[in-house]
Amino acid sequence: MMEITQQDVEKMAQLARLAVTPAEKETFAKQLTQILTHVDTLNQYDTTGINPTAVAMGQVNVFREDLVRPSLPPDKALANAPEREADGFVVPKILEER
């Protein structure tokens, strides 16, 4: 089993340009060591002949067929718009002049 030290965490943080506190270094070192221990446990299982998969449950495409259908008439689509123009709705200005 490989143990991650606080110096390892400090080096990774430096490479990632992250600022970490001493308490975070200690926490991350423990957490990363636990992760590596778990991976080491998984490595003991024989996976020979098992193909890698992206989805464990064998999902299939669930998209519906693309069909052309009539859309809402403009008056009905814009019925709840707070402010309208002839062929659409008005978006309130939110930018300030500087």
Gaussian input, Z-matrix of N, CA and C with variables (Angstrom, degrees):
# hf/3-21g

backbone

0 1
 N
 C     1     B1
 C     2     B2     1     A1
 N     3     B3     2     A2     1     D1
 C     4     B4     3     A3     2     D2
 C     5     B5     4     A4     3     D3
 N     6     B6     5     A5     4     D4
 C     7     B7     6     A6     5     D5
 C     8     B8     7     A7     6     D6
 N     9     B9     8     A8     7     D7
 C    10    B10     9     A9     8     D8
 C    11    B11    10    A10     9     D9
 N    12    B12    11    A11    10    D10
 C    13    B13    12    A12    11    D11
 C    14    B14    13    A13    12    D12
 N    15    B15    14    A14    13    D13
 C    16    B16    15    A15    14    D14
 C    17    B17    16    A16    15    D15
 N    18    B18    17    A17    16    D16
 C    19    B19    18    A18    17    D17
 C    20    B20    19    A19    18    D18
 N    21    B21    20    A20    19    D19
 C    22    B22    21    A21    20    D20
 C    23    B23    22    A22    21    D21
 N    24    B24    23    A23    22    D22
 C    25    B25    24    A24    23    D23
 C    26    B26    25    A25    24    D24
 N    27    B27    26    A26    25    D25
 C    28    B28    27    A27    26    D26
 C    29    B29    28    A28    27    D27
 N    30    B30    29    A29    28    D28
 C    31    B31    30    A30    29    D29
 C    32    B32    31    A31    30    D30
 N    33    B33    32    A32    31    D31
 C    34    B34    33    A33    32    D32
 C    35    B35    34    A34    33    D33
 N    36    B36    35    A35    34    D34
 C    37    B37    36    A36    35    D35
 C    38    B38    37    A37    36    D36
 N    39    B39    38    A38    37    D37
 C    40    B40    39    A39    38    D38
 C    41    B41    40    A40    39    D39
 N    42    B42    41    A41    40    D40
 C    43    B43    42    A42    41    D41
 C    44    B44    43    A43    42    D42
 N    45    B45    44    A44    43    D43
 C    46    B46    45    A45    44    D44
 C    47    B47    46    A46    45    D45
 N    48    B48    47    A47    46    D46
 C    49    B49    48    A48    47    D47
 C    50    B50    49    A49    48    D48
 N    51    B51    50    A50    49    D49
 C    52    B52    51    A51    50    D50
 C    53    B53    52    A52    51    D51
 N    54    B54    53    A53    52    D52
 C    55    B55    54    A54    53    D53
 C    56    B56    55    A55    54    D54
 N    57    B57    56    A56    55    D55
 C    58    B58    57    A57    56    D56
 C    59    B59    58    A58    57    D57
 N    60    B60    59    A59    58    D58
 C    61    B61    60    A60    59    D59
 C    62    B62    61    A61    60    D60
 N    63    B63    62    A62    61    D61
 C    64    B64    63    A63    62    D62
 C    65    B65    64    A64    63    D63
 N    66    B66    65    A65    64    D64
 C    67    B67    66    A66    65    D65
 C    68    B68    67    A67    66    D66
 N    69    B69    68    A68    67    D67
 C    70    B70    69    A69    68    D68
 C    71    B71    70    A70    69    D69
 N    72    B72    71    A71    70    D70
 C    73    B73    72    A72    71    D71
 C    74    B74    73    A73    72    D72
 N    75    B75    74    A74    73    D73
 C    76    B76    75    A75    74    D74
 C    77    B77    76    A76    75    D75
 N    78    B78    77    A77    76    D76
 C    79    B79    78    A78    77    D77
 C    80    B80    79    A79    78    D78
 N    81    B81    80    A80    79    D79
 C    82    B82    81    A81    80    D80
 C    83    B83    82    A82    81    D81
 N    84    B84    83    A83    82    D82
 C    85    B85    84    A84    83    D83
 C    86    B86    85    A85    84    D84
 N    87    B87    86    A86    85    D85
 C    88    B88    87    A87    86    D86
 C    89    B89    88    A88    87    D87
 N    90    B90    89    A89    88    D88
 C    91    B91    90    A90    89    D89
 C    92    B92    91    A91    90    D90
 N    93    B93    92    A92    91    D91
 C    94    B94    93    A93    92    D92
 C    95    B95    94    A94    93    D93
 N    96    B96    95    A95    94    D94
 C    97    B97    96    A96    95    D95
 C    98    B98    97    A97    96    D96
 N    99    B99    98    A98    97    D97
 C   100   B100    99    A99    98    D98
 C   101   B101   100   A100    99    D99
 N   102   B102   101   A101   100   D100
 C   103   B103   102   A102   101   D101
 C   104   B104   103   A103   102   D102
 N   105   B105   104   A104   103   D103
 C   106   B106   105   A105   104   D104
 C   107   B107   106   A106   105   D105
 N   108   B108   107   A107   106   D106
 C   109   B109   108   A108   107   D107
 C   110   B110   109   A109   108   D108
 N   111   B111   110   A110   109   D109
 C   112   B112   111   A111   110   D110
 C   113   B113   112   A112   111   D111
 N   114   B114   113   A113   112   D112
 C   115   B115   114   A114   113   D113
 C   116   B116   115   A115   114   D114
 N   117   B117   116   A116   115   D115
 C   118   B118   117   A117   116   D116
 C   119   B119   118   A118   117   D117
 N   120   B120   119   A119   118   D118
 C   121   B121   120   A120   119   D119
 C   122   B122   121   A121   120   D120
 N   123   B123   122   A122   121   D121
 C   124   B124   123   A123   122   D122
 C   125   B125   124   A124   123   D123
 N   126   B126   125   A125   124   D124
 C   127   B127   126   A126   125   D125
 C   128   B128   127   A127   126   D126
 N   129   B129   128   A128   127   D127
 C   130   B130   129   A129   128   D128
 C   131   B131   130   A130   129   D129
 N   132   B132   131   A131   130   D130
 C   133   B133   132   A132   131   D131
 C   134   B134   133   A133   132   D132
 N   135   B135   134   A134   133   D133
 C   136   B136   135   A135   134   D134
 C   137   B137   136   A136   135   D135
 N   138   B138   137   A137   136   D136
 C   139   B139   138   A138   137   D137
 C   140   B140   139   A139   138   D138
 N   141   B141   140   A140   139   D139
 C   142   B142   141   A141   140   D140
 C   143   B143   142   A142   141   D141
 N   144   B144   143   A143   142   D142
 C   145   B145   144   A144   143   D143
 C   146   B146   145   A145   144   D144
 N   147   B147   146   A146   145   D145
 C   148   B148   147   A147   146   D146
 C   149   B149   148   A148   147   D147
 N   150   B150   149   A149   148   D148
 C   151   B151   150   A150   149   D149
 C   152   B152   151   A151   150   D150
 N   153   B153   152   A152   151   D151
 C   154   B154   153   A153   152   D152
 C   155   B155   154   A154   153   D153
 N   156   B156   155   A155   154   D154
 C   157   B157   156   A156   155   D155
 C   158   B158   157   A157   156   D156
 N   159   B159   158   A158   157   D157
 C   160   B160   159   A159   158   D158
 C   161   B161   160   A160   159   D159
 N   162   B162   161   A161   160   D160
 C   163   B163   162   A162   161   D161
 C   164   B164   163   A163   162   D162
 N   165   B165   164   A164   163   D163
 C   166   B166   165   A165   164   D164
 C   167   B167   166   A166   165   D165
 N   168   B168   167   A167   166   D166
 C   169   B169   168   A168   167   D167
 C   170   B170   169   A169   168   D168
 N   171   B171   170   A170   169   D169
 C   172   B172   171   A171   170   D170
 C   173   B173   172   A172   171   D171
 N   174   B174   173   A173   172   D172
 C   175   B175   174   A174   173   D173
 C   176   B176   175   A175   174   D174
 N   177   B177   176   A176   175   D175
 C   178   B178   177   A177   176   D176
 C   179   B179   178   A178   177   D177
 N   180   B180   179   A179   178   D178
 C   181   B181   180   A180   179   D179
 C   182   B182   181   A181   180   D180
 N   183   B183   182   A182   181   D181
 C   184   B184   183   A183   182   D182
 C   185   B185   184   A184   183   D183
 N   186   B186   185   A185   184   D184
 C   187   B187   186   A186   185   D185
 C   188   B188   187   A187   186   D186
 N   189   B189   188   A188   187   D187
 C   190   B190   189   A189   188   D188
 C   191   B191   190   A190   189   D189
 N   192   B192   191   A191   190   D190
 C   193   B193   192   A192   191   D191
 C   194   B194   193   A193   192   D192
 N   195   B195   194   A194   193   D193
 C   196   B196   195   A195   194   D194
 C   197   B197   196   A196   195   D195
 N   198   B198   197   A197   196   D196
 C   199   B199   198   A198   197   D197
 C   200   B200   199   A199   198   D198
 N   201   B201   200   A200   199   D199
 C   202   B202   201   A201   200   D200
 C   203   B203   202   A202   201   D201
 N   204   B204   203   A203   202   D202
 C   205   B205   204   A204   203   D203
 C   206   B206   205   A205   204   D204
 N   207   B207   206   A206   205   D205
 C   208   B208   207   A207   206   D206
 C   209   B209   208   A208   207   D207
 N   210   B210   209   A209   208   D208
 C   211   B211   210   A210   209   D209
 C   212   B212   211   A211   210   D210
 N   213   B213   212   A212   211   D211
 C   214   B214   213   A213   212   D212
 C   215   B215   214   A214   213   D213
 N   216   B216   215   A215   214   D214
 C   217   B217   216   A216   215   D215
 C   218   B218   217   A217   216   D216
 N   219   B219   218   A218   217   D217
 C   220   B220   219   A219   218   D218
 C   221   B221   220   A220   219   D219
 N   222   B222   221   A221   220   D220
 C   223   B223   222   A222   221   D221
 C   224   B224   223   A223   222   D222
 N   225   B225   224   A224   223   D223
 C   226   B226   225   A225   224   D224
 C   227   B227   226   A226   225   D225
 N   228   B228   227   A227   226   D226
 C   229   B229   228   A228   227   D227
 C   230   B230   229   A229   228   D228
 N   231   B231   230   A230   229   D229
 C   232   B232   231   A231   230   D230
 C   233   B233   232   A232   231   D231
 N   234   B234   233   A233   232   D232
 C   235   B235   234   A234   233   D233
 C   236   B236   235   A235   234   D234
 N   237   B237   236   A236   235   D235
 C   238   B238   237   A237   236   D236
 C   239   B239   238   A238   237   D237
 N   240   B240   239   A239   238   D238
 C   241   B241   240   A240   239   D239
 C   242   B242   241   A241   240   D240
 N   243   B243   242   A242   241   D241
 C   244   B244   243   A243   242   D242
 C   245   B245   244   A244   243   D243
 N   246   B246   245   A245   244   D244
 C   247   B247   246   A246   245   D245
 C   248   B248   247   A247   246   D246
 N   249   B249   248   A248   247   D247
 C   250   B250   249   A249   248   D248
 C   251   B251   250   A250   249   D249
 N   252   B252   251   A251   250   D250
 C   253   B253   252   A252   251   D251
 C   254   B254   253   A253   252   D252
 N   255   B255   254   A254   253   D253
 C   256   B256   255   A255   254   D254
 C   257   B257   256   A256   255   D255
 N   258   B258   257   A257   256   D256
 C   259   B259   258   A258   257   D257
 C   260   B260   259   A259   258   D258
 N   261   B261   260   A260   259   D259
 C   262   B262   261   A261   260   D260
 C   263   B263   262   A262   261   D261
 N   264   B264   263   A263   262   D262
 C   265   B265   264   A264   263   D263
 C   266   B266   265   A265   264   D264
 N   267   B267   266   A266   265   D265
 C   268   B268   267   A267   266   D266
 C   269   B269   268   A268   267   D267
 N   270   B270   269   A269   268   D268
 C   271   B271   270   A270   269   D269
 C   272   B272   271   A271   270   D270
 N   273   B273   272   A272   271   D271
 C   274   B274   273   A273   272   D272
 C   275   B275   274   A274   273   D273
 N   276   B276   275   A275   274   D274
 C   277   B277   276   A276   275   D275
 C   278   B278   277   A277   276   D276
 N   279   B279   278   A278   277   D277
 C   280   B280   279   A279   278   D278
 C   281   B281   280   A280   279   D279
 N   282   B282   281   A281   280   D280
 C   283   B283   282   A282   281   D281
 C   284   B284   283   A283   282   D282
 N   285   B285   284   A284   283   D283
 C   286   B286   285   A285   284   D284
 C   287   B287   286   A286   285   D285
 N   288   B288   287   A287   286   D286
 C   289   B289   288   A288   287   D287
 C   290   B290   289   A289   288   D288
 N   291   B291   290   A290   289   D289
 C   292   B292   291   A291   290   D290
 C   293   B293   292   A292   291   D291

   B1=1.4508
   B2=1.5266
   B3=1.3095
   B4=1.4606
   B5=1.5248
   B6=1.3071
   B7=1.4623
   B8=1.5185
   B9=1.3279
   B10=1.4621
   B11=1.5258
   B12=1.3077
   B13=1.4636
   B14=1.5231
   B15=1.3135
   B16=1.4628
   B17=1.5286
   B18=1.3314
   B19=1.4678
   B20=1.5336
   B21=1.3412
   B22=1.4690
   B23=1.5259
   B24=1.3287
   B25=1.4564
   B26=1.5253
   B27=1.3243
   B28=1.4591
   B29=1.5293
   B30=1.3259
   B31=1.4681
   B32=1.5371
   B33=1.3496
   B34=1.4632
   B35=1.5265
   B36=1.3260
   B37=1.4631
   B38=1.5219
   B39=1.3098
   B40=1.4600
   B41=1.5310
   B42=1.3335
   B43=1.4609
   B44=1.5297
   B45=1.3331
   B46=1.4577
   B47=1.5228
   B48=1.3287
   B49=1.4564
   B50=1.5409
   B51=1.3322
   B52=1.4620
   B53=1.5218
   B54=1.3046
   B55=1.4607
   B56=1.5266
   B57=1.3275
   B58=1.4621
   B59=1.5176
   B60=1.3152
   B61=1.4595
   B62=1.5295
   B63=1.3207
   B64=1.4628
   B65=1.5286
   B66=1.3335
   B67=1.4711
   B68=1.5277
   B69=1.3320
   B70=1.4716
   B71=1.5276
   B72=1.3220
   B73=1.4668
   B74=1.5229
   B75=1.3313
   B76=1.4585
   B77=1.5307
   B78=1.3245
   B79=1.4688
   B80=1.5233
   B81=1.3380
   B82=1.4643
   B83=1.5212
   B84=1.3313
   B85=1.4622
   B86=1.5281
   B87=1.3330
   B88=1.4775
   B89=1.5285
   B90=1.3491
   B91=1.4632
   B92=1.5286
   B93=1.3277
   B94=1.4650
   B95=1.5292
   B96=1.3186
   B97=1.4635
   B98=1.5292
   B99=1.3378
   B100=1.4698
   B101=1.5312
   B102=1.3147
   B103=1.4709
   B104=1.5244
   B105=1.3287
   B106=1.4674
   B107=1.5261
   B108=1.3275
   B109=1.4652
   B110=1.5200
   B111=1.3223
   B112=1.4674
   B113=1.5267
   B114=1.3245
   B115=1.4667
   B116=1.5204
   B117=1.3346
   B118=1.4602
   B119=1.5332
   B120=1.3379
   B121=1.4711
   B122=1.5238
   B123=1.3289
   B124=1.4681
   B125=1.5261
   B126=1.3162
   B127=1.4652
   B128=1.5253
   B129=1.3128
   B130=1.4576
   B131=1.5256
   B132=1.3337
   B133=1.4639
   B134=1.5236
   B135=1.3281
   B136=1.4545
   B137=1.5289
   B138=1.3219
   B139=1.4657
   B140=1.5282
   B141=1.3036
   B142=1.4554
   B143=1.5255
   B144=1.3193
   B145=1.4573
   B146=1.5168
   B147=1.2971
   B148=1.4641
   B149=1.5270
   B150=1.3230
   B151=1.4659
   B152=1.5192
   B153=1.3359
   B154=1.4694
   B155=1.5217
   B156=1.3213
   B157=1.4566
   B158=1.5164
   B159=1.3192
   B160=1.4600
   B161=1.5249
   B162=1.3463
   B163=1.4562
   B164=1.5215
   B165=1.3123
   B166=1.4561
   B167=1.5236
   B168=1.3180
   B169=1.4521
   B170=1.5363
   B171=1.3163
   B172=1.4526
   B173=1.5161
   B174=1.3084
   B175=1.4550
   B176=1.5244
   B177=1.3184
   B178=1.4648
   B179=1.5187
   B180=1.3225
   B181=1.4469
   B182=1.5332
   B183=1.3249
   B184=1.4515
   B185=1.5285
   B186=1.3242
   B187=1.4604
   B188=1.5156
   B189=1.3099
   B190=1.4583
   B191=1.5220
   B192=1.2875
   B193=1.4575
   B194=1.5286
   B195=1.3230
   B196=1.4492
   B197=1.5228
   B198=1.3170
   B199=1.4599
   B200=1.5178
   B201=1.3395
   B202=1.4533
   B203=1.5189
   B204=1.3448
   B205=1.4571
   B206=1.5249
   B207=1.3047
   B208=1.4669
   B209=1.5293
   B210=1.3275
   B211=1.4626
   B212=1.5235
   B213=1.3300
   B214=1.4612
   B215=1.5233
   B216=1.3115
   B217=1.4685
   B218=1.5334
   B219=1.3334
   B220=1.4766
   B221=1.5219
   B222=1.3326
   B223=1.4718
   B224=1.5225
   B225=1.3141
   B226=1.4576
   B227=1.5370
   B228=1.3388
   B229=1.4648
   B230=1.5207
   B231=1.3352
   B232=1.4609
   B233=1.5249
   B234=1.3173
   B235=1.4617
   B236=1.5276
   B237=1.3219
   B238=1.4665
   B239=1.5225
   B240=1.3278
   B241=1.4625
   B242=1.5230
   B243=1.3472
   B244=1.4654
   B245=1.5245
   B246=1.3348
   B247=1.4594
   B248=1.5138
   B249=1.3317
   B250=1.4654
   B251=1.5161
   B252=1.3285
   B253=1.4528
   B254=1.5175
   B255=1.2898
   B256=1.4634
   B257=1.5209
   B258=1.3246
   B259=1.4673
   B260=1.5300
   B261=1.3153
   B262=1.4592
   B263=1.5108
   B264=1.3230
   B265=1.4562
   B266=1.5142
   B267=1.3171
   B268=1.4508
   B269=1.5244
   B270=1.3278
   B271=1.4562
   B272=1.5235
   B273=1.3350
   B274=1.4609
   B275=1.5249
   B276=1.3315
   B277=1.4542
   B278=1.5258
   B279=1.3419
   B280=1.4625
   B281=1.5234
   B282=1.3224
   B283=1.4551
   B284=1.5247
   B285=1.2989
   B286=1.4568
   B287=1.5155
   B288=1.3185
   B289=1.4569
   B290=1.5121
   B291=1.3121
   B292=1.4717
   B293=1.4899
   A1=109.27
   A2=115.24
   A3=121.16
   A4=109.07
   A5=116.32
   A6=120.03
   A7=109.15
   A8=116.14
   A9=122.15
   A10=107.77
   A11=116.05
   A12=120.99
   A13=110.23
   A14=115.59
   A15=119.94
   A16=110.62
   A17=116.47
   A18=119.75
   A19=110.26
   A20=116.69
   A21=120.42
   A22=110.39
   A23=116.06
   A24=121.15
   A25=109.83
   A26=116.79
   A27=121.40
   A28=110.75
   A29=116.83
   A30=121.16
   A31=110.23
   A32=117.43
   A33=120.28
   A34=110.61
   A35=116.89
   A36=120.73
   A37=110.34
   A38=116.06
   A39=119.87
   A40=110.42
   A41=117.78
   A42=120.94
   A43=111.82
   A44=116.76
   A45=121.57
   A46=111.98
   A47=116.19
   A48=122.91
   A49=111.51
   A50=114.54
   A51=121.89
   A52=109.72
   A53=115.84
   A54=120.30
   A55=107.76
   A56=116.67
   A57=120.93
   A58=109.53
   A59=115.12
   A60=121.00
   A61=108.93
   A62=118.22
   A63=120.00
   A64=113.06
   A65=117.05
   A66=120.08
   A67=110.40
   A68=116.88
   A69=120.65
   A70=110.72
   A71=117.29
   A72=120.37
   A73=110.59
   A74=115.48
   A75=120.11
   A76=110.74
   A77=116.15
   A78=120.85
   A79=111.01
   A80=116.56
   A81=120.40
   A82=111.59
   A83=117.53
   A84=120.45
   A85=110.04
   A86=116.85
   A87=120.69
   A88=110.62
   A89=116.84
   A90=120.85
   A91=111.47
   A92=117.00
   A93=119.85
   A94=111.29
   A95=117.31
   A96=120.61
   A97=110.13
   A98=117.40
   A99=120.99
   A100=111.02
   A101=116.87
   A102=120.59
   A103=110.32
   A104=116.48
   A105=119.87
   A106=111.26
   A107=117.78
   A108=121.20
   A109=110.20
   A110=117.13
   A111=121.18
   A112=110.99
   A113=117.26
   A114=120.68
   A115=110.02
   A116=116.84
   A117=120.69
   A118=110.44
   A119=116.92
   A120=121.28
   A121=110.34
   A122=117.17
   A123=121.10
   A124=111.65
   A125=117.43
   A126=121.26
   A127=113.10
   A128=118.56
   A129=120.31
   A130=112.37
   A131=117.95
   A132=121.41
   A133=110.68
   A134=116.09
   A135=121.92
   A136=108.88
   A137=116.27
   A138=121.22
   A139=111.19
   A140=116.77
   A141=121.01
   A142=109.61
   A143=116.29
   A144=121.15
   A145=114.89
   A146=118.13
   A147=121.15
   A148=107.73
   A149=115.40
   A150=120.28
   A151=110.73
   A152=117.01
   A153=119.14
   A154=110.02
   A155=116.12
   A156=121.14
   A157=110.21
   A158=115.54
   A159=120.56
   A160=110.20
   A161=116.90
   A162=121.41
   A163=107.87
   A164=116.87
   A165=120.42
   A166=113.81
   A167=118.30
   A168=121.05
   A169=114.15
   A170=119.96
   A171=121.38
   A172=113.75
   A173=117.44
   A174=120.91
   A175=110.70
   A176=115.05
   A177=121.19
   A178=108.35
   A179=115.45
   A180=121.21
   A181=109.29
   A182=116.57
   A183=120.38
   A184=112.35
   A185=117.25
   A186=120.29
   A187=110.64
   A188=116.12
   A189=120.50
   A190=109.46
   A191=116.00
   A192=121.29
   A193=108.36
   A194=116.88
   A195=122.37
   A196=109.22
   A197=116.47
   A198=121.85
   A199=110.15
   A200=116.81
   A201=121.52
   A202=107.76
   A203=115.53
   A204=120.59
   A205=108.30
   A206=117.83
   A207=119.40
   A208=110.45
   A209=116.39
   A210=120.54
   A211=109.86
   A212=115.52
   A213=120.65
   A214=110.23
   A215=118.04
   A216=119.61
   A217=108.88
   A218=118.49
   A219=121.22
   A220=114.19
   A221=118.68
   A222=119.85
   A223=112.05
   A224=117.33
   A225=121.09
   A226=110.73
   A227=116.60
   A228=120.58
   A229=111.52
   A230=117.72
   A231=121.84
   A232=112.79
   A233=118.11
   A234=121.82
   A235=112.67
   A236=119.12
   A237=121.75
   A238=113.60
   A239=117.50
   A240=120.36
   A241=109.26
   A242=118.63
   A243=120.27
   A244=112.63
   A245=116.48
   A246=120.52
   A247=107.92
   A248=116.42
   A249=119.90
   A250=111.40
   A251=114.62
   A252=123.01
   A253=105.96
   A254=117.71
   A255=121.49
   A256=112.30
   A257=118.32
   A258=120.14
   A259=113.02
   A260=118.19
   A261=119.96
   A262=111.13
   A263=115.73
   A264=120.48
   A265=109.46
   A266=116.13
   A267=123.35
   A268=108.66
   A269=116.43
   A270=121.55
   A271=107.39
   A272=117.83
   A273=119.09
   A274=111.29
   A275=114.93
   A276=121.26
   A277=108.60
   A278=117.45
   A279=119.91
   A280=112.47
   A281=117.92
   A282=120.92
   A283=110.27
   A284=115.72
   A285=120.92
   A286=109.49
   A287=116.30
   A288=121.18
   A289=108.25
   A290=117.40
   A291=120.34
   A292=110.36
   D1=136.21
   D2=178.42
   D3=-95.53
   D4=134.49
   D5=178.49
   D6=-108.20
   D7=132.23
   D8=177.81
   D9=-87.56
   D10=128.56
   D11=179.80
   D12=-96.89
   D13=168.04
   D14=176.53
   D15=-64.22
   D16=-29.92
   D17=177.07
   D18=-67.70
   D19=-36.83
   D20=176.22
   D21=-62.95
   D22=-43.40
   D23=179.16
   D24=-63.34
   D25=-42.45
   D26=179.31
   D27=-61.19
   D28=-41.58
   D29=179.17
   D30=-65.68
   D31=-43.89
   D32=178.81
   D33=-63.58
   D34=-40.95
   D35=179.41
   D36=-64.14
   D37=-39.57
   D38=178.86
   D39=-64.89
   D40=-43.85
   D41=178.60
   D42=-63.75
   D43=-33.56
   D44=179.63
   D45=-88.65
   D46=-0.43
   D47=-178.97
   D48=57.48
   D49=46.85
   D50=177.96
   D51=-112.39
   D52=140.81
   D53=174.68
   D54=-94.15
   D55=124.72
   D56=179.11
   D57=-126.95
   D58=142.89
   D59=179.72
   D60=-82.98
   D61=163.65
   D62=175.70
   D63=-56.80
   D64=-38.46
   D65=178.36
   D66=-64.67
   D67=-40.12
   D68=178.50
   D69=-66.23
   D70=-38.38
   D71=177.97
   D72=-59.15
   D73=-43.71
   D74=179.87
   D75=-64.83
   D76=-45.62
   D77=-179.78
   D78=-62.80
   D79=-47.98
   D80=-178.40
   D81=-64.33
   D82=-36.94
   D83=178.80
   D84=-62.16
   D85=-43.68
   D86=178.59
   D87=-64.53
   D88=-45.88
   D89=-177.41
   D90=-64.41
   D91=-43.42
   D92=-179.61
   D93=-67.52
   D94=-35.64
   D95=175.81
   D96=-64.21
   D97=-40.86
   D98=177.30
   D99=-62.74
   D100=-39.93
   D101=178.77
   D102=-63.24
   D103=-46.64
   D104=179.77
   D105=-64.38
   D106=-35.50
   D107=176.42
   D108=-63.14
   D109=-42.40
   D110=178.62
   D111=-64.68
   D112=-43.08
   D113=178.14
   D114=-62.66
   D115=-39.90
   D116=177.71
   D117=-61.68
   D118=-38.50
   D119=176.55
   D120=-63.03
   D121=-42.20
   D122=179.87
   D123=-66.47
   D124=-30.49
   D125=-178.88
   D126=-67.31
   D127=-15.22
   D128=-179.22
   D129=-77.66
   D130=-13.46
   D131=-179.75
   D132=-84.06
   D133=138.66
   D134=179.52
   D135=-82.00
   D136=116.47
   D137=179.69
   D138=-112.58
   D139=20.19
   D140=178.88
   D141=-60.91
   D142=129.85
   D143=178.45
   D144=83.32
   D145=1.34
   D146=177.96
   D147=-99.97
   D148=120.82
   D149=-178.92
   D150=-75.27
   D151=140.61
   D152=176.70
   D153=-67.65
   D154=145.36
   D155=178.93
   D156=-133.02
   D157=153.64
   D158=176.03
   D159=-91.18
   D160=-26.19
   D161=-178.27
   D162=-129.31
   D163=125.80
   D164=-175.47
   D165=-74.99
   D166=-26.57
   D167=-172.57
   D168=-96.90
   D169=4.16
   D170=177.87
   D171=66.49
   D172=43.97
   D173=-179.46
   D174=-68.41
   D175=155.37
   D176=176.46
   D177=-122.02
   D178=167.72
   D179=179.41
   D180=-61.41
   D181=126.01
   D182=-177.69
   D183=-109.25
   D184=14.21
   D185=179.34
   D186=-71.37
   D187=144.46
   D188=176.96
   D189=-81.20
   D190=162.29
   D191=177.45
   D192=-67.24
   D193=140.02
   D194=-179.41
   D195=-80.60
   D196=110.80
   D197=-178.50
   D198=-117.16
   D199=142.98
   D200=175.37
   D201=-81.23
   D202=125.18
   D203=179.82
   D204=-135.23
   D205=154.64
   D206=178.36
   D207=-66.42
   D208=144.91
   D209=179.28
   D210=-98.88
   D211=178.02
   D212=179.78
   D213=-68.32
   D214=146.20
   D215=172.60
   D216=-68.36
   D217=148.58
   D218=-177.16
   D219=-52.65
   D220=-40.86
   D221=-179.18
   D222=-61.74
   D223=-40.01
   D224=-179.93
   D225=-72.76
   D226=-39.68
   D227=-179.41
   D228=-65.69
   D229=-33.11
   D230=-176.67
   D231=-101.10
   D232=12.01
   D233=-175.41
   D234=-58.93
   D235=-34.65
   D236=-177.39
   D237=-100.71
   D238=7.71
   D239=179.23
   D240=-68.03
   D241=134.13
   D242=-177.87
   D243=-66.39
   D244=-31.58
   D245=-179.90
   D246=-146.37
   D247=136.44
   D248=-174.81
   D249=-125.34
   D250=154.55
   D251=167.75
   D252=-110.89
   D253=-173.33
   D254=-176.76
   D255=-58.03
   D256=-45.68
   D257=-173.78
   D258=-123.04
   D259=20.17
   D260=-179.08
   D261=-174.04
   D262=-165.88
   D263=179.29
   D264=-113.66
   D265=161.88
   D266=-177.04
   D267=-99.62
   D268=132.52
   D269=176.49
   D270=-97.99
   D271=126.22
   D272=-178.46
   D273=-66.28
   D274=143.88
   D275=178.87
   D276=-71.65
   D277=129.75
   D278=-178.46
   D279=-119.03
   D280=-3.69
   D281=-179.40
   D282=-87.92
   D283=142.80
   D284=178.33
   D285=-96.68
   D286=149.06
   D287=174.04
   D288=-77.75
   D289=137.25
   D290=179.43
   D291=-120.29

